[in-house]
Amino acid sequence: MTISIPSWFARRGLPVRVGMICAALGIALAVIGILRGNVPANPLSICLALLISGGSWGVVSWAVATAAVDVERDVAEGETDE
């Protein structure tokens, strides 16, 4: 009998996973913008572009996913009460 231990990604809650995936997409889009020359070539500008894009995409998608999970939980509790 083998016991599989879930990876660190699978152990996270659904909203956190959604936020991490969207943050990675935001960072990927920022990297594309950097490679196309839309960001000045100094390290601070590059770090800020990555931080702002990844952070904003991650936080906003995490908040939306958390709200959706809470609403679904409330609806499920309401259905069991009736």
Residue, then its C-alpha position, 0 to 999 in steps of 0.5 A: m500500500t502506497i501513500s501518496i503525499p500531495s504536492w505543496f501546490a495540491r495542499r493549498g486551498l482552491p482560491v490560493r491555487v487560482g491566485m497563484i496560477c493567475a499571478a504566474l500568467g500576469i508575470a508571464l505577460a509582464v515578461i512578454g512586455i519586457l522582451r518587447g521593450n515596453v519597460p525600461a531596461n533597469p532592474l528596478s523597473i523590471c522588478l516593479a513590472l513583475l511585482i505589480s502585474g503578478g501581485s495584482w493578478g494574483v490578489v484580485s483572482w484570489a479574492v474573486a475565487t474566495a468570494a465564489v467559494d464562500v457563496e457556494r458554501d453559503v448556498a449549500e448550507g442554505e439547502t441543507d437547512e430547508 
